[in-house]
């Protein structure tokens, strides 16, 4: 909070701040930042839920998990290629492409919900990684395009810095915090629900000191908790998809031309002369 106040004070008091107050006056810029934060929070399942599922439930090591993440690159290439064809070749509404990316993300969450099992084959994770990477490629390309379309060249890189703060850090941190809290909550809730039955029906396991049974029980509790969280995240993705689907944005289908560096240099010279 103190850092934010210092940054805002510097932005208001200094004549040429790194981020100008005029940057915040662009229409729909706040909505774009909010949507980026929500999307990054949804994508944070990769850093929290997938790692718990791979390491604690399936007991995969880093060598086993590494090929799964390599398939994400394939999905990113597919997503970026699809975004390029959508915007540059077909000249469709680029804002509606966000809806397509959210739909792919909802598909990924829904499939993951139904496939969570201790008996799942590792090959299925490759398909899920491709779908997740495809969604990431579509959304990242579209968000950058929307940011470039909203702002002039003067404020583009200022807006891009705020965009990257949300894109790389804040959104993921919010999502990780929510998922970590959800895992702790559902673990405690499921343990309380099922442990009483074990105490009455399987008391002899405790007498024999069957640690293997208890380890299996805790693993199942983790798997059930992850399945519940993926279900809620899938609902959130579907709800966001429906909101974007109903949101009508009258916008042109063609992208504006990016100015050449020669024109940028001339505009900077004119701006410096005006300031003098």
C-alpha positions as CSV (number, residue, x, y, z in Angstrom):
1,X,0.0,0.0,0.0
2,X,2.8,2.4,0.9
3,X,4.6,1.7,-2.4
4,X,1.4,2.3,-4.4
5,X,0.9,5.6,-2.6
6,X,4.4,6.7,-3.4
7,X,4.0,5.7,-7.0
8,X,0.7,7.6,-7.3
9,X,2.3,10.7,-5.7
10,X,5.2,10.6,-8.0
11,X,2.9,10.2,-11.0
12,X,0.9,13.3,-10.0
13,X,3.8,15.6,-8.9
14,X,6.5,15.0,-11.5
15,X,6.3,16.8,-14.8
16,X,7.3,13.8,-16.9
17,X,6.5,10.6,-14.9
18,X,7.2,7.1,-16.1
19,X,3.5,6.5,-16.1
20,X,1.4,9.6,-17.0
21,X,-2.1,10.1,-15.5
22,X,-3.5,10.5,-19.0
23,X,-2.9,6.8,-19.6
24,X,-5.7,5.8,-17.2
25,X,-8.3,7.9,-19.1
26,X,-8.5,5.6,-22.1
27,X,-11.9,4.0,-22.5
28,X,-12.2,0.3,-21.6
29,X,-8.6,0.2,-20.3
30,X,-9.8,-0.6,-16.7
31,X,-12.1,-3.3,-18.1
32,X,-9.1,-4.8,-19.9
33,X,-7.0,-4.8,-16.8
34,X,-9.7,-6.5,-14.8
35,X,-10.2,-9.2,-17.5
36,X,-6.5,-9.8,-17.6
37,X,-6.4,-10.2,-13.8
38,X,-9.3,-12.7,-13.8
39,X,-7.8,-14.7,-16.7
40,X,-4.4,-15.0,-15.1
41,X,-6.0,-16.0,-11.8
42,X,-7.8,-18.8,-13.7
43,X,-4.6,-19.9,-15.4
44,X,-2.9,-20.2,-12.0
45,X,-4.3,-23.7,-11.7
46,X,-1.1,-24.8,-13.5
47,X,1.1,-23.6,-10.7
48,X,-0.9,-24.8,-7.8
49,X,-3.5,-27.5,-8.6
50,X,-1.5,-29.3,-11.3
51,X,1.6,-29.5,-9.2
52,X,-0.2,-30.9,-6.2
53,X,-1.9,-33.5,-8.4
54,X,1.3,-34.5,-10.2
55,X,3.5,-34.7,-7.1
56,X,1.2,-35.6,-4.2
57,X,-1.4,-37.8,-5.9
58,X,0.4,-39.3,-8.9
59,X,4.0,-39.0,-7.3
60,X,5.6,-37.8,-10.5
61,X,9.1,-36.5,-10.4
62,X,10.5,-33.5,-12.4
63,X,11.8,-35.8,-15.1
64,X,8.3,-37.2,-15.7
65,X,6.5,-33.8,-15.6
66,X,8.9,-32.0,-17.9
67,X,7.6,-33.5,-21.2
68,X,4.1,-32.4,-20.2
69,X,5.1,-28.8,-20.1
70,X,6.9,-29.1,-23.5
71,X,3.5,-29.9,-25.1
72,X,2.3,-26.5,-23.8
73,X,4.6,-24.9,-26.4
74,X,2.7,-26.8,-29.2
75,X,-0.5,-25.4,-27.8
76,X,0.9,-21.8,-27.7
77,X,2.0,-22.0,-31.3
78,X,-1.5,-23.3,-32.3
79,X,-3.2,-20.5,-30.3
80,X,-1.0,-17.8,-31.8
81,X,-1.5,-19.1,-35.3
82,X,-5.3,-19.2,-34.8
83,X,-5.3,-15.6,-33.4
84,X,-3.3,-14.5,-36.5
85,X,-5.7,-16.1,-38.9
86,X,-8.7,-14.7,-37.0
87,X,-7.4,-11.1,-37.0
88,X,-5.2,-10.6,-40.0
89,X,-6.5,-13.1,-42.5
90,X,-10.2,-13.4,-41.8
91,X,-10.6,-9.9,-40.3
92,X,-13.0,-11.0,-37.6
93,X,-13.8,-8.9,-34.6
94,X,-10.7,-9.2,-32.5
95,X,-12.5,-8.5,-29.2
96,X,-14.7,-11.6,-29.8
97,X,-11.5,-13.6,-29.9
98,X,-11.2,-13.2,-26.1
99,X,-14.5,-15.2,-25.9
100,X,-13.0,-18.0,-28.0
101,X,-9.9,-18.1,-25.7
102,X,-12.1,-18.2,-22.5
103,X,-14.2,-21.0,-24.2
104,X,-11.0,-23.0,-24.8
105,X,-9.9,-22.4,-21.2
106,X,-13.3,-23.6,-19.9
107,X,-12.9,-26.7,-22.0
108,X,-9.6,-27.4,-20.4
109,X,-10.9,-27.0,-16.9
110,X,-14.0,-29.2,-17.6
111,X,-11.9,-32.0,-19.1
112,X,-9.5,-31.8,-16.2
113,X,-12.4,-32.1,-13.8
114,X,-13.6,-35.3,-15.4
115,X,-10.2,-36.9,-15.9
116,X,-8.8,-36.5,-12.3
117,X,-8.1,-40.0,-11.1
118,X,-5.1,-41.8,-9.7
119,X,-5.3,-44.2,-12.7
120,X,-5.0,-41.5,-15.4
121,X,-2.5,-42.2,-18.2
122,X,0.3,-39.6,-18.7
123,X,-0.6,-39.3,-22.4
124,X,-3.8,-37.5,-21.5
125,X,-1.8,-34.8,-19.8
126,X,-0.2,-34.0,-23.2
127,X,-3.6,-33.2,-24.7
128,X,-4.5,-31.1,-21.7
129,X,-1.2,-29.2,-22.0
130,X,-1.9,-28.5,-25.7
131,X,-5.4,-27.1,-24.8
132,X,-4.1,-24.9,-22.0
133,X,-1.3,-23.6,-24.2
134,X,-3.8,-22.9,-27.0
135,X,-5.9,-20.8,-24.7
136,X,-2.9,-19.0,-23.3
137,X,-1.7,-18.2,-26.9
138,X,-5.1,-16.9,-28.0
139,X,-5.7,-14.7,-24.9
140,X,-2.2,-13.3,-24.7
141,X,-2.2,-12.3,-28.4
142,X,-5.7,-10.8,-28.2
143,X,-4.9,-8.8,-25.0
144,X,-1.8,-7.3,-26.5
145,X,-3.8,-6.4,-29.6
146,X,-6.6,-4.8,-27.6
147,X,-4.0,-2.8,-25.6
148,X,-2.4,-1.5,-28.8
149,X,-5.8,-0.6,-30.3
150,X,-6.9,1.2,-27.2
151,X,-3.9,3.5,-26.8
152,X,-1.8,5.9,-28.8
153,X,1.9,5.0,-29.3
154,X,2.8,7.6,-26.6
155,X,1.1,5.7,-23.9
156,X,1.3,2.2,-25.2
157,X,4.4,1.1,-23.4
158,X,3.2,2.8,-20.2
159,X,0.0,0.7,-20.4
160,X,2.1,-2.3,-21.3
161,X,4.1,-2.0,-18.1
162,X,0.9,-2.2,-16.0
163,X,-0.4,-5.0,-18.3
164,X,2.8,-7.0,-17.6
165,X,2.5,-6.5,-13.8
166,X,-1.0,-8.1,-13.9
167,X,0.0,-10.6,-16.5
168,X,3.2,-11.9,-14.9
169,X,2.7,-11.4,-11.2
170,X,-0.5,-10.0,-9.6
171,X,-3.1,-12.2,-11.4
172,X,-1.1,-15.4,-10.8
173,X,-0.5,-14.5,-7.1
174,X,-4.2,-13.9,-6.5
175,X,-5.1,-17.2,-8.2
176,X,-2.4,-19.1,-6.3
177,X,-3.6,-17.7,-3.0
178,X,-7.2,-18.6,-3.7
179,X,-6.4,-22.1,-4.8
180,X,-4.0,-22.7,-1.9
181,X,-6.8,-21.6,0.5
182,X,-9.3,-23.8,-1.3
183,X,-7.0,-26.9,-1.0
184,X,-6.6,-26.4,2.7
185,X,-10.3,-25.8,3.2
186,X,-11.5,-28.8,1.2
187,X,-8.8,-31.1,2.7
188,X,-10.0,-30.3,6.2
189,X,-13.7,-30.6,5.2
190,X,-13.2,-33.9,3.4
191,X,-11.1,-35.4,6.2
192,X,-13.8,-34.4,8.7
193,X,-16.5,-36.0,6.6
194,X,-14.8,-39.4,5.9
195,X,-12.5,-39.9,8.9
196,X,-15.3,-40.8,11.3
197,X,-16.4,-43.7,9.1
198,X,-12.9,-45.0,9.0
199,X,-12.6,-44.8,12.8
200,X,-15.7,-47.0,13.2
201,X,-15.4,-49.3,10.3
202,X,-11.7,-49.8,9.8
203,X,-10.4,-49.5,13.4
204,X,-8.3,-52.6,12.9
205,X,-6.1,-50.8,10.4
206,X,-4.9,-48.6,13.2
207,X,-4.1,-51.6,15.5
208,X,-2.0,-53.2,12.8
209,X,-0.3,-49.9,12.1
210,X,-1.2,-50.0,8.4
211,X,0.5,-46.8,7.3
212,X,-0.1,-47.7,3.7
213,X,-3.8,-47.5,4.1
214,X,-3.6,-44.0,5.8
215,X,-1.3,-42.8,3.0
216,X,-3.8,-44.0,0.4
217,X,-6.7,-42.3,2.4
218,X,-4.9,-38.9,2.4
219,X,-4.1,-39.2,-1.3
220,X,-7.8,-39.8,-2.0
221,X,-8.7,-36.8,0.1
222,X,-6.3,-34.6,-1.9
223,X,-7.7,-36.0,-5.2
224,X,-11.3,-35.2,-4.1
225,X,-10.3,-31.7,-3.0
226,X,-8.6,-31.0,-6.3
227,X,-11.6,-32.3,-8.2
228,X,-13.9,-30.0,-6.2
229,X,-11.8,-26.9,-6.9
230,X,-11.5,-27.7,-10.6
231,X,-15.3,-27.9,-10.7
232,X,-15.7,-24.4,-9.2
233,X,-13.1,-23.0,-11.6
234,X,-14.8,-24.6,-14.5
235,X,-18.1,-22.9,-13.4
236,X,-16.2,-19.6,-13.2
237,X,-14.8,-20.0,-16.7
238,X,-18.2,-20.9,-18.1
239,X,-19.8,-17.9,-16.3
240,X,-17.1,-15.5,-17.7
241,X,-17.6,-17.0,-21.2
242,X,-21.4,-16.3,-21.0
243,X,-20.8,-12.8,-19.8
244,X,-18.4,-12.1,-22.7
245,X,-20.8,-13.8,-25.2
246,X,-23.6,-11.5,-24.2
247,X,-21.5,-8.4,-24.1
248,X,-21.9,-6.5,-27.4
249,X,-18.8,-4.4,-28.4
250,X,-19.3,-2.4,-31.6
251,X,-15.8,-2.2,-32.9
252,X,-14.1,-2.4,-36.3
253,X,-12.8,-5.6,-37.7
254,X,-9.6,-4.2,-39.1
255,X,-6.6,-3.3,-37.0
256,X,-4.9,0.1,-37.1
257,X,-1.5,0.4,-38.7
258,X,1.5,0.5,-36.3
259,X,3.5,3.6,-37.1
260,X,7.0,3.2,-38.5
261,X,10.0,4.2,-36.3
262,X,10.6,7.2,-38.6
263,X,7.2,8.6,-37.9
264,X,7.7,7.9,-34.2
265,X,11.0,9.8,-34.2
266,X,9.4,12.8,-35.9
267,X,6.5,12.8,-33.4
268,X,9.0,12.7,-30.5
269,X,10.9,15.7,-31.9
270,X,7.7,17.7,-32.2
271,X,6.7,16.8,-28.7
272,X,10.2,17.9,-27.4
273,X,9.9,21.2,-29.2
274,X,6.5,21.9,-27.8
275,X,7.7,21.2,-24.3
276,X,10.6,23.7,-24.8
